[in-house]
Amino acid sequence: PWLEVCDALRSRRKLKNLAPFCETDRKLSRFEKFFEQAVGARPWSLQRLWSKRVFLGESFAIVAPTGVGKTTFGLVTALFLDPKVLLIFPTRLLARQAEERLRELRDRLGLRREVLLYESKKKVRERFLRGEFDILCGTNMFLHRNFENLRSFRFSLIFVDDIDSFLKRSRNVDNLFRLLGFSEEELKLALKEKRSEEEQEKLREIRQRRRDTVLIVSSATLKPRGRRVMLFRNLLGFDVQKAVTTLRNVVDVAQRVEGFEEALRRSLQLIRRLGRGGLLFLSLSYGKEKVQEVVEFLRSGGVKAISYLEHSPEELYRLLERGDFDVAVGISHITNPLVRGLDLPHVIRYAIFLDPPKHLFPTRPSLQPSTLHSLLLVLMNLFEEEDRRKAVEFIAYLRRYLSLREETLSRYPKVRERVEEIRRFLEERLRSREFLERIERSEDVSLTEREGQLYLVVGDANAYIQASGRTSRFIAGGMTRGLSVLLYSDPKAFTSLRKRLSAYFLQSDVVFRSLEEVDLEKILREIDEDRRRA
């Protein structure tokens, strides 16, 4: 009906200011059919909203948990729009997966689009330099090394997958905004903390300026860091903020065990019961050396187990894609190939954690601003009143320099001097027997010793959401059902994880139940029904 109204107004030449919205709805109607032909299902409500914003020429952030169709939306949109399109990924493996998926979708749609994955090979580089592509896939490092060459192309869309890792390099963020057509003067103005009314008005005019390139940044666990986040707000009019969402279809189960050996035995029993398509995660605190020991134990028990250490990330993905395994074993850390970038809804059914995912912070910290910032946040509730006031002040200061690396601090003597003061403050507290005893009495911060070094231990909500999210992905018809079983022997680490998960969602969205409380057979039937659909 809305398109009929648009047609009637157009025939009477009375569209006026409604013209962009009518054109957007017309494009949306075409996009929905295009999307359904490519994916096998119509776009769901969020994807329709995102596409409207693209057609209106708006740049924006997609902040939603793993598996809800962010990357699928980016790929289909790249094929729908006029060339050229630039897609940026955090790793080479993810960029290659995107290229393969694009070719598959392109062939299904019967399109003639050149998809190029940038590699350092001579022929590929020559094709890139000649502009022989419609859709270009690369990594964060690719943008860093080839920025000057990229400036010679005009892109209708730039899609950055995993903006969290992208924000770690301030130079990359600056280059991204230069690609969007912003000048050096405009970047400096946007980064100024105190601006006159005239400068505020100038920024408003810049934001309202029509741009040829739409920027979409995507994240599952957005944790904005550094001053460069101001560029998104001041130049493009949107914030890159922490995700708050409940789009998740995972049954979370937690069971206390006496120690690692019992957790290992229980995991073997569970794998035999749950069957194929599992992921098993060890906490970072166990280290890589423990992975092979776990794999050998499982194999001796008749389980077809594979280790992420035995294969390159590309080989591992191919192996998992075939589904010829019972369980794949990895580390519950955000950089592990089993934790991020694994989108296999027809294969991955459940995840088991041998202890909660953890962050380890050395009690003798480096000068890395992001590490000091995290330590202050972890210890905030343990400081006494005067120290707490200082910590709040230090956190506010460090927030401006989170993207700085320790080795670059020497370029900024005043910043280094203040960062050294903050480190001294932390070291003094962490050498105090009284303060260490306060940590021991805490319900959610632990101390552990490794190779003569003392570490603080807290739960890692980000790693848990990402790792368990591999079991619940977006397919035609909605989110697949997933199961996550957490076996823990350290109640403090579990309490810490639960608290951080609540803070992550700003509500108690992740509710852990015991194995006795859940009907595993019923959950498995739901999981397998979803896999048949996938």
SULTA-V860262 format. One record per helix or strand of 3 or more residues. SS is the DSSP state (a for helix, b for strand). FROM is the first residue (numbers start at 1). LEN is the number of residues. Records with the same first field share a line. If there is no record, write none. Layout:
# SULTA-V860262
SS=FROM-LEN  FROM-LEN
This chain:
# SULTA-V860262
a=2-10  16-24  45-11  70-11  92-18  122-8  140-11  163-4  170-10  184-8  197-12  229-8  260-15  284-3  289-12  308-3  313-10  369-14  385-17  406-6  413-19  433-9  461-11  491-15  515-3  520-14
b=60-4  85-5  115-3  135-5  157-5  214-6  250-7  278-5  305-3  327-5  350-5  358-5  446-5  453-7  482-7
